[in-house]
Amino acid sequence: MRLCAWYLYGEKHRGYALNPVANFHLQNGSVMWRINWMGDTSPRGIAASCGMMVNYRYFLEDTASNSAAYLGTKHIKASEQVLSLVSQFQQNSKL
């Protein structure tokens, strides 16, 4: 879960999220909301993401400012759960 959070939040291509689905939702103003262990147990989900699934949440009053922040400063808006997992990854990683 920590590695997944880091991949979605921290791995970048030209400053934007490396994952194309994450990039799509973040460009549209979502918040990276929750990472779900075994959220997709289909054969494709297991093969593609070890069964993990991420939820993106749209707060309509914040979508324009979230989108502008992501596109302008490349800042990813994320929940405490995601940020906590990212922090745990950074503390334990040798990268």
MOPAC internal coordinates of N, CA, C and O (Angstrom, degrees):
PM7 1SCF
backbone

  N    0.0000 0     0.00 0     0.00 0    0    0    0
  C    1.4515 1     0.00 0     0.00 0    1    0    0
  C    1.5351 1   110.44 1     0.00 0    2    1    0
  O    1.2310 1   120.97 1   139.70 1    3    2    1
  N    1.3482 1   115.75 1   -40.30 1    3    2    1
  C    1.4710 1   118.38 1   178.80 1    5    3    2
  C    1.5283 1   110.82 1   -64.13 1    6    5    3
  O    1.2310 1   120.56 1   136.44 1    7    6    5
  N    1.3229 1   116.54 1   -43.56 1    7    6    5
  C    1.4646 1   120.22 1   179.54 1    9    7    6
  C    1.5247 1   110.70 1   -64.47 1   10    9    7
  O    1.2310 1   120.48 1   139.51 1   11   10    9
  N    1.3090 1   116.69 1   -40.49 1   11   10    9
  C    1.4698 1   120.70 1   177.74 1   13   11   10
  C    1.5333 1   109.95 1   -61.42 1   14   13   11
  O    1.2310 1   120.64 1   134.70 1   15   14   13
  N    1.3394 1   116.37 1   -45.30 1   15   14   13
  C    1.4677 1   119.88 1   179.32 1   17   15   14
  C    1.5217 1   110.42 1   -60.01 1   18   17   15
  O    1.2310 1   120.84 1   136.81 1   19   18   17
  N    1.3402 1   115.99 1   -43.19 1   19   18   17
  C    1.4647 1   118.98 1   179.74 1   21   19   18
  C    1.5260 1   111.03 1   -64.55 1   22   21   19
  O    1.2310 1   120.58 1   136.41 1   23   22   21
  N    1.3261 1   116.50 1   -43.59 1   23   22   21
  C    1.4669 1   119.67 1   179.36 1   25   23   22
  C    1.5287 1   110.53 1   -57.91 1   26   25   23
  O    1.2310 1   120.27 1   133.35 1   27   26   25
  N    1.3131 1   117.09 1   -46.65 1   27   26   25
  C    1.4614 1   120.43 1  -176.59 1   29   27   26
  C    1.5285 1   112.17 1   -72.54 1   30   29   27
  O    1.2310 1   120.29 1   142.33 1   31   30   29
  N    1.3252 1   117.06 1   -37.67 1   31   30   29
  C    1.4623 1   121.45 1  -174.18 1   33   31   30
  C    1.5282 1   112.97 1   -93.59 1   34   33   31
  O    1.2310 1   120.60 1   141.39 1   35   34   33
  N    1.3296 1   116.46 1   -38.61 1   35   34   33
  C    1.4526 1   119.37 1  -169.13 1   37   35   34
  C    1.5152 1   117.27 1  -103.81 1   38   37   35
  O    1.2310 1   120.06 1   154.26 1   39   38   37
  N    1.3198 1   117.50 1   -25.74 1   39   38   37
  C    1.4661 1   119.29 1  -179.43 1   41   39   38
  C    1.5188 1   109.26 1   -81.65 1   42   41   39
  O    1.2310 1   120.98 1   -53.31 1   43   42   41
  N    1.3406 1   115.72 1   126.69 1   43   42   41
  C    1.4638 1   120.62 1  -171.75 1   45   43   42
  C    1.5228 1   112.08 1  -126.24 1   46   45   43
  O    1.2310 1   121.64 1   -24.15 1   47   46   45
  N    1.3208 1   114.46 1   155.85 1   47   46   45
  C    1.4613 1   123.37 1   169.62 1   49   47   46
  C    1.5163 1   105.76 1  -127.46 1   50   49   47
  O    1.2310 1   121.06 1   -66.92 1   51   50   49
  N    1.3353 1   115.58 1   113.08 1   51   50   49
  C    1.4685 1   121.44 1  -177.00 1   53   51   50
  C    1.5251 1   111.41 1    55.98 1   54   53   51
  O    1.2310 1   120.73 1  -147.79 1   55   54   53
  N    1.3323 1   116.21 1    32.21 1   55   54   53
  C    1.4566 1   121.48 1   176.04 1   57   55   54
  C    1.5163 1   115.30 1    92.24 1   58   57   55
  O    1.2310 1   120.26 1   166.93 1   59   58   57
  N    1.3166 1   117.10 1   -13.07 1   59   58   57
  C    1.4618 1   121.10 1  -179.14 1   61   59   58
  C    1.5289 1   109.78 1  -104.09 1   62   61   59
  O    1.2310 1   120.79 1   -17.71 1   63   62   61
  N    1.3293 1   116.10 1   162.29 1   63   62   61
  C    1.4619 1   121.24 1  -178.74 1   65   63   62
  C    1.5290 1   110.39 1   -53.73 1   66   65   63
  O    1.2310 1   121.03 1   -47.74 1   67   66   65
  N    1.3139 1   115.63 1   132.26 1   67   66   65
  C    1.4642 1   121.67 1  -179.47 1   69   67   66
  C    1.5278 1   111.46 1   -66.62 1   70   69   67
  O    1.2310 1   120.45 1   141.44 1   71   70   69
  N    1.3281 1   116.74 1   -38.56 1   71   70   69
  C    1.4625 1   120.95 1  -178.88 1   73   71   70
  C    1.5289 1   109.65 1   -71.32 1   74   73   71
  O    1.2310 1   119.64 1   -54.82 1   75   74   73
  N    1.3419 1   118.29 1   125.18 1   75   74   73
  C    1.4699 1   119.86 1  -175.20 1   77   75   74
  C    1.5287 1   113.76 1   -65.51 1   78   77   75
  O    1.2310 1   119.62 1   147.30 1   79   78   77
  N    1.3267 1   118.33 1   -32.70 1   79   78   77
  C    1.4672 1   120.25 1   178.71 1   81   79   78
  C    1.5281 1   109.55 1   -70.09 1   82   81   79
  O    1.2310 1   120.38 1   136.43 1   83   82   81
  N    1.3259 1   116.89 1   -43.57 1   83   82   81
  C    1.4639 1   120.38 1   176.29 1   85   83   82
  C    1.5201 1   110.25 1   -59.51 1   86   85   83
  O    1.2310 1   120.68 1   133.41 1   87   86   85
  N    1.3128 1   116.30 1   -46.59 1   87   86   85
  C    1.4598 1   121.09 1  -179.80 1   89   87   86
  C    1.5282 1   111.12 1   -57.74 1   90   89   87
  O    1.2310 1   120.40 1   136.45 1   91   90   89
  N    1.3211 1   116.85 1   -43.55 1   91   90   89
  C    1.4707 1   121.77 1   178.90 1   93   91   90
  C    1.5308 1   110.60 1   -58.03 1   94   93   91
  O    1.2310 1   120.48 1   126.40 1   95   94   93
  N    1.3303 1   116.69 1   -53.60 1   95   94   93
  C    1.4680 1   120.18 1  -176.66 1   97   95   94
  C    1.5256 1   111.83 1   -65.50 1   98   97   95
  O    1.2310 1   120.27 1   140.04 1   99   98   97
  N    1.3220 1   117.08 1   -39.96 1   99   98   97
  C    1.4618 1   120.06 1  -179.58 1  101   99   98
  C    1.5282 1   111.42 1   -67.58 1  102  101   99
  O    1.2310 1   120.22 1   141.94 1  103  102  101
  N    1.3174 1   117.18 1   -38.06 1  103  102  101
  C    1.4755 1   119.95 1   176.15 1  105  103  102
  C    1.5206 1   110.90 1   -61.60 1  106  105  103
  O    1.2310 1   120.72 1   149.86 1  107  106  105
  N    1.3363 1   116.23 1   -30.14 1  107  106  105
  C    1.4575 1   120.82 1  -179.00 1  109  107  106
  C    1.5239 1   113.23 1   -89.10 1  110  109  107
  O    1.2310 1   120.23 1  -174.87 1  111  110  109
  N    1.3392 1   117.16 1     5.13 1  111  110  109
  C    1.4555 1   120.29 1   170.99 1  113  111  110
  C    1.5152 1   116.75 1    95.11 1  114  113  111
  O    1.2310 1   119.92 1  -163.78 1  115  114  113
  N    1.3120 1   117.75 1    16.22 1  115  114  113
  C    1.4644 1   119.84 1  -179.72 1  117  115  114
  C    1.5286 1   111.32 1   -79.90 1  118  117  115
  O    1.2310 1   121.85 1    -8.91 1  119  118  117
  N    1.3308 1   114.07 1   171.09 1  119  118  117
  C    1.4529 1   123.01 1   171.57 1  121  119  118
  C    1.5303 1   106.67 1  -109.57 1  122  121  119
  O    1.2310 1   120.42 1   -47.06 1  123  122  121
  N    1.3286 1   116.80 1   132.94 1  123  122  121
  C    1.4611 1   120.25 1   173.76 1  125  123  122
  C    1.5273 1   105.59 1   -70.44 1  126  125  123
  O    1.2310 1   120.22 1   -75.47 1  127  126  125
  N    1.3210 1   117.19 1   104.53 1  127  126  125
  C    1.4476 1   121.44 1  -162.11 1  129  127  126
  C    1.5326 1   115.36 1   -95.72 1  130  129  127
  O    1.2310 1   120.18 1   129.71 1  131  130  129
  N    1.3341 1   117.26 1   -50.29 1  131  130  129
  C    1.4623 1   118.44 1  -173.85 1  133  131  130
  C    1.5185 1   110.18 1  -154.15 1  134  133  131
  O    1.2310 1   121.37 1   -37.39 1  135  134  133
  N    1.3300 1   114.99 1   142.61 1  135  134  133
  C    1.4566 1   121.28 1   173.23 1  137  135  134
  C    1.5188 1   107.17 1  -107.99 1  138  137  135
  O    1.2310 1   120.95 1   -52.66 1  139  138  137
  N    1.3151 1   115.78 1   127.34 1  139  138  137
  C    1.4575 1   122.17 1  -174.67 1  141  139  138
  C    1.5272 1   110.60 1  -110.67 1  142  141  139
  O    1.2310 1   120.92 1   -60.71 1  143  142  141
  N    1.3313 1   115.85 1   119.29 1  143  142  141
  C    1.4637 1   122.06 1   174.68 1  145  143  142
  C    1.5246 1   107.84 1   -70.28 1  146  145  143
  O    1.2310 1   120.32 1   -50.07 1  147  146  145
  N    1.3178 1   116.99 1   129.93 1  147  146  145
  C    1.4646 1   123.78 1  -179.44 1  149  147  146
  C    1.5371 1   111.78 1    56.25 1  150  149  147
  O    1.2310 1   121.17 1  -142.23 1  151  150  149
  N    1.3213 1   115.36 1    37.77 1  151  150  149
  C    1.4577 1   121.39 1   177.91 1  153  151  150
  C    1.5181 1   112.89 1   -75.31 1  154  153  151
  O    1.2310 1   120.48 1   158.68 1  155  154  153
  N    1.3301 1   116.68 1   -21.32 1  155  154  153
  C    1.4716 1   121.65 1   177.69 1  157  155  154
  C    1.5188 1   107.97 1  -135.89 1  158  157  155
  O    1.2310 1   121.16 1   -84.19 1  159  158  157
  N    1.3312 1   115.38 1    95.81 1  159  158  157
  C    1.4670 1   120.13 1  -176.58 1  161  159  158
  C    1.5222 1   112.63 1   -94.60 1  162  161  159
  O    1.2310 1   120.27 1  -168.35 1  163  162  161
  N    1.3254 1   117.08 1    11.65 1  163  162  161
  C    1.4622 1   119.48 1   175.11 1  165  163  162
  C    1.5307 1   108.81 1   -67.06 1  166  165  163
  O    1.2310 1   119.74 1   -21.89 1  167  166  165
  N    1.3157 1   118.11 1   158.11 1  167  166  165
  C    1.4714 1   119.47 1   177.49 1  169  167  166
  C    1.5343 1   112.44 1   -53.99 1  170  169  167
  O    1.2310 1   120.32 1   139.18 1  171  170  169
  N    1.3077 1   117.00 1   -40.82 1  171  170  169
  C    1.4674 1   120.29 1   179.16 1  173  171  170
  C    1.5313 1   110.90 1   -66.33 1  174  173  171
  O    1.2310 1   120.22 1   138.64 1  175  174  173
  N    1.3472 1   117.19 1   -41.36 1  175  174  173
  C    1.4587 1   121.21 1   179.49 1  177  175  174
  C    1.5159 1   112.48 1   -64.45 1  178  177  175
  O    1.2310 1   120.81 1   140.26 1  179  178  177
  N    1.3242 1   116.06 1   -39.74 1  179  178  177
  C    1.4676 1   120.03 1   177.43 1  181  179  178
  C    1.5221 1   109.89 1   -65.25 1  182  181  179
  O    1.2310 1   120.50 1   135.73 1  183  182  181
  N    1.3313 1   116.66 1   -44.27 1  183  182  181
  C    1.4660 1   120.73 1  -177.97 1  185  183  182
  C    1.5297 1   111.97 1   -68.33 1  186  185  183
  O    1.2310 1   120.49 1   140.63 1  187  186  185
  N    1.3176 1   116.66 1   -39.37 1  187  186  185
  C    1.4634 1   120.32 1  -173.97 1  189  187  186
  C    1.5229 1   113.46 1   -82.04 1  190  189  187
  O    1.2310 1   120.09 1   145.19 1  191  190  189
  N    1.3446 1   117.43 1   -34.81 1  191  190  189
  C    1.4716 1   118.90 1  -172.02 1  193  191  190
  C    1.5211 1   113.25 1  -144.78 1  194  193  191
  O    1.2310 1   120.64 1  -156.28 1  195  194  193
  N    1.3314 1   116.38 1    23.72 1  195  194  193
  C    1.4771 1   120.69 1  -179.27 1  197  195  194
  C    1.5196 1   110.98 1    55.89 1  198  197  195
  O    1.2310 1   120.45 1  -154.08 1  199  198  197
  N    1.3244 1   116.75 1    25.92 1  199  198  197
  C    1.4575 1   121.99 1   178.17 1  201  199  198
  C    1.5141 1   114.90 1    85.46 1  202  201  199
  O    1.2310 1   119.88 1   175.63 1  203  202  201
  N    1.3312 1   117.83 1    -4.37 1  203  202  201
  C    1.4673 1   119.36 1  -179.15 1  205  203  202
  C    1.5199 1   110.59 1   -79.19 1  206  205  203
  O    1.2310 1   121.74 1   -30.60 1  207  206  205
  N    1.3258 1   114.27 1   149.40 1  207  206  205
  C    1.4529 1   120.69 1   179.26 1  209  207  206
  C    1.5219 1   108.10 1  -139.90 1  210  209  207
  O    1.2310 1   120.81 1   -35.59 1  211  210  209
  N    1.3062 1   116.05 1   144.41 1  211  210  209
  C    1.4662 1   120.46 1   178.32 1  213  211  210
  C    1.5246 1   108.59 1  -113.34 1  214  213  211
  O    1.2310 1   121.52 1   -37.12 1  215  214  213
  N    1.3287 1   114.69 1   142.88 1  215  214  213
  C    1.4595 1   120.95 1   174.17 1  217  215  214
  C    1.5186 1   108.55 1  -105.69 1  218  217  215
  O    1.2310 1   120.98 1   -43.43 1  219  218  217
  N    1.3099 1   115.72 1   136.57 1  219  218  217
  C    1.4589 1   122.93 1   173.75 1  221  219  218
  C    1.5152 1   106.46 1  -110.71 1  222  221  219
  O    1.2310 1   120.83 1   -47.19 1  223  222  221
  N    1.3186 1   116.02 1   132.81 1  223  222  221
  C    1.4600 1   120.04 1  -177.74 1  225  223  222
  C    1.5220 1   109.11 1  -114.85 1  226  225  223
  O    1.2310 1   121.87 1   -44.18 1  227  226  225
  N    1.3266 1   114.03 1   135.82 1  227  226  225
  C    1.4613 1   120.96 1   179.41 1  229  227  226
  C    1.5228 1   109.71 1  -108.02 1  230  229  227
  O    1.2310 1   120.55 1   -65.91 1  231  230  229
  N    1.3264 1   116.56 1   114.09 1  231  230  229
  C    1.4638 1   122.09 1   170.40 1  233  231  230
  C    1.5181 1   105.10 1   -95.93 1  234  233  231
  O    1.2310 1   120.58 1   -71.96 1  235  234  233
  N    1.3186 1   116.50 1   108.04 1  235  234  233
  C    1.4626 1   120.57 1  -169.93 1  237  235  234
  C    1.5260 1   113.07 1   -54.55 1  238  237  235
  O    1.2310 1   120.34 1   144.30 1  239  238  237
  N    1.3397 1   116.96 1   -35.70 1  239  238  237
  C    1.4693 1   119.40 1  -178.43 1  241  239  238
  C    1.5311 1   111.99 1   -72.12 1  242  241  239
  O    1.2310 1   120.05 1   165.36 1  243  242  241
  N    1.3369 1   117.52 1   -14.64 1  243  242  241
  C    1.4642 1   121.01 1  -177.09 1  245  243  242
  C    1.5293 1   114.10 1  -111.84 1  246  245  243
  O    1.2310 1   119.75 1   175.65 1  247  246  245
  N    1.3245 1   118.08 1    -4.35 1  247  246  245
  C    1.4700 1   118.72 1  -172.91 1  249  247  246
  C    1.5259 1   112.49 1   -62.10 1  250  249  247
  O    1.2310 1   119.79 1   138.73 1  251  250  249
  N    1.3169 1   118.01 1   -41.27 1  251  250  249
  C    1.4727 1   119.84 1  -178.51 1  253  251  250
  C    1.5322 1   110.82 1   -64.59 1  254  253  251
  O    1.2310 1   120.17 1   134.88 1  255  254  253
  N    1.3311 1   117.28 1   -45.12 1  255  254  253
  C    1.4700 1   119.25 1  -178.37 1  257  255  254
  C    1.5361 1   110.81 1   -71.48 1  258  257  255
  O    1.2310 1   119.62 1   143.74 1  259  258  257
  N    1.3279 1   118.32 1   -36.26 1  259  258  257
  C    1.4695 1   120.38 1   176.76 1  261  259  258
  C    1.5243 1   110.74 1   -63.91 1  262  261  259
  O    1.2310 1   120.96 1   136.33 1  263  262  261
  N    1.3311 1   115.78 1   -43.67 1  263  262  261
  C    1.4578 1   120.55 1   179.51 1  265  263  262
  C    1.5264 1   110.78 1   -63.04 1  266  265  263
  O    1.2310 1   120.52 1   134.39 1  267  266  265
  N    1.3255 1   116.61 1   -45.61 1  267  266  265
  C    1.4749 1   120.55 1  -179.95 1  269  267  266
  C    1.5246 1   110.86 1   -62.68 1  270  269  267
  O    1.2310 1   120.10 1   139.90 1  271  270  269
  N    1.3300 1   117.41 1   -40.10 1  271  270  269
  C    1.4711 1   120.70 1   179.47 1  273  271  270
  C    1.5225 1   110.36 1   -65.58 1  274  273  271
  O    1.2310 1   120.37 1   138.29 1  275  274  273
  N    1.3169 1   116.90 1   -41.71 1  275  274  273
  C    1.4682 1   120.04 1   179.99 1  277  275  274
  C    1.5292 1   110.95 1   -66.92 1  278  277  275
  O    1.2310 1   120.62 1   132.65 1  279  278  277
  N    1.3097 1   116.42 1   -47.35 1  279  278  277
  C    1.4668 1   119.92 1  -177.82 1  281  279  278
  C    1.5303 1   112.10 1   -70.93 1  282  281  279
  O    1.2310 1   120.51 1   146.42 1  283  282  281
  N    1.3319 1   116.63 1   -33.58 1  283  282  281
  C    1.4586 1   120.01 1  -177.05 1  285  283  282
  C    1.5215 1   114.51 1   -85.44 1  286  285  283
  O    1.2310 1   120.73 1   131.85 1  287  286  285
  N    1.3221 1   116.20 1   -48.15 1  287  286  285
  C    1.4677 1   119.83 1  -175.47 1  289  287  286
  C    1.5217 1   113.12 1  -113.97 1  290  289  287
  O    1.2310 1   120.94 1   178.99 1  291  290  289
  N    1.3353 1   115.80 1    -1.01 1  291  290  289
  C    1.4709 1   122.77 1   179.46 1  293  291  290
  C    1.5320 1   112.44 1    64.96 1  294  293  291
  O    1.2310 1   121.01 1  -155.23 1  295  294  293
  N    1.3393 1   115.66 1    24.77 1  295  294  293
  C    1.4613 1   121.06 1   178.04 1  297  295  294
  C    1.5280 1   109.94 1   -82.00 1  298  297  295
  O    1.2310 1   120.44 1   -51.96 1  299  298  297
  N    1.3278 1   116.77 1   128.04 1  299  298  297
  C    1.4616 1   122.41 1   178.63 1  301  299  298
  C    1.5182 1   108.41 1   -97.02 1  302  301  299
  O    1.2310 1   121.00 1   -57.67 1  303  302  301
  N    1.3123 1   115.70 1   122.33 1  303  302  301
  C    1.4654 1   121.54 1   175.34 1  305  303  302
  C    1.5236 1   107.11 1   -83.07 1  306  305  303
  O    1.2310 1   120.56 1   -55.29 1  307  306  305
  N    1.3325 1   116.54 1   124.71 1  307  306  305
  C    1.4670 1   121.05 1  -177.08 1  309  307  306
  C    1.5208 1   110.05 1  -140.20 1  310  309  307
  O    1.2310 1   121.31 1   -24.85 1  311  310  309
  N    1.3226 1   115.09 1   155.15 1  311  310  309
  C    1.4642 1   121.50 1   179.43 1  313  311  310
  C    1.5265 1   110.80 1   -74.49 1  314  313  311
  O    1.2310 1   121.06 1   -11.30 1  315  314  313
  N    1.3136 1   115.58 1   168.70 1  315  314  313
  C    1.4617 1   121.18 1   176.68 1  317  315  314
  C    1.5239 1   111.57 1   -60.67 1  318  317  315
  O    1.2310 1   119.85 1   143.75 1  319  318  317
  N    1.3329 1   117.89 1   -36.25 1  319  318  317
  C    1.4675 1   120.90 1   179.87 1  321  319  318
  C    1.5231 1   110.25 1   -61.64 1  322  321  319
  O    1.2310 1   120.64 1   132.47 1  323  322  321
  N    1.3111 1   116.39 1   -47.53 1  323  322  321
  C    1.4627 1   120.55 1  -179.31 1  325  323  322
  C    1.5239 1   110.21 1   -66.48 1  326  325  323
  O    1.2310 1   120.11 1   134.66 1  327  326  325
  N    1.3211 1   117.39 1   -45.34 1  327  326  325
  C    1.4683 1   120.58 1  -179.50 1  329  327  326
  C    1.5279 1   111.70 1   -63.64 1  330  329  327
  O    1.2310 1   120.27 1   144.37 1  331  330  329
  N    1.3176 1   117.08 1   -35.63 1  331  330  329
  C    1.4638 1   120.51 1   177.00 1  333  331  330
  C    1.5255 1   111.09 1   -64.78 1  334  333  331
  O    1.2310 1   120.37 1   136.80 1  335  334  333
  N    1.3211 1   116.89 1   -43.20 1  335  334  333
  C    1.4664 1   120.78 1   177.64 1  337  335  334
  C    1.5284 1   110.89 1   -63.83 1  338  337  335
  O    1.2310 1   120.22 1   139.65 1  339  338  337
  N    1.3252 1   117.19 1   -40.35 1  339  338  337
  C    1.4698 1   121.54 1   177.68 1  341  339  338
  C    1.5237 1   109.81 1   -62.02 1  342  341  339
  O    1.2310 1   120.57 1   134.75 1  343  342  341
  N    1.3152 1   116.51 1   -45.25 1  343  342  341
  C    1.4595 1   121.14 1   179.62 1  345  343  342
  C    1.5284 1   111.48 1   -61.92 1  346  345  343
  O    1.2310 1   120.41 1   136.67 1  347  346  345
  N    1.3195 1   116.83 1   -43.33 1  347  346  345
  C    1.4650 1   120.78 1   177.94 1  349  347  346
  C    1.5273 1   110.60 1   -61.92 1  350  349  347
  O    1.2310 1   120.47 1   139.49 1  351  350  349
  N    1.3209 1   116.71 1   -40.51 1  351  350  349
  C    1.4589 1   120.34 1   177.66 1  353  351  350
  C    1.5274 1   110.19 1   -61.00 1  354  353  351
  O    1.2310 1   120.77 1   132.48 1  355  354  353
  N    1.3283 1   116.12 1   -47.52 1  355  354  353
  C    1.4634 1   120.12 1  -177.36 1  357  355  354
  C    1.5230 1   111.63 1   -62.88 1  358  357  355
  O    1.2310 1   119.90 1   143.39 1  359  358  357
  N    1.3180 1   117.79 1   -36.61 1  359  358  357
  C    1.4589 1   121.44 1  -179.70 1  361  359  358
  C    1.5243 1   112.12 1   -69.48 1  362  361  359
  O    1.2310 1   120.63 1   149.14 1  363  362  361
  N    1.3379 1   116.41 1   -30.86 1  363  362  361
  C    1.4755 1   120.03 1  -174.18 1  365  363  362
  C    1.5227 1   114.16 1  -105.12 1  366  365  363
  O    1.2310 1   120.41 1   176.68 1  367  366  365
  N    1.3235 1   116.83 1    -3.32 1  367  366  365
  C    1.4597 1   120.65 1  -174.66 1  369  367  366
  C    1.5176 1   111.86 1   -87.74 1  370  369  367
  O    1.2310 1   121.41 1   -30.12 1  371  370  369
  N    1.2911 1   114.90 1   149.88 1  371  370  369
  C    1.4569 1   121.47 1   174.27 1  373  371  370
  C    1.5330 1   110.79 1  -101.89 1  374  373  371
  O    1.2310 1   120.67 1  -173.25 1  375  374  373
  N    1.3476 1   116.33 1     6.75 1  375  374  373
  C    1.4695 1   119.95 1  -179.83 1  377  375  374
  C    1.5009 1   110.91 1   -73.76 1  378  377  375
  O    1.2310 1   120.10 1   180.00 1  379  378  377

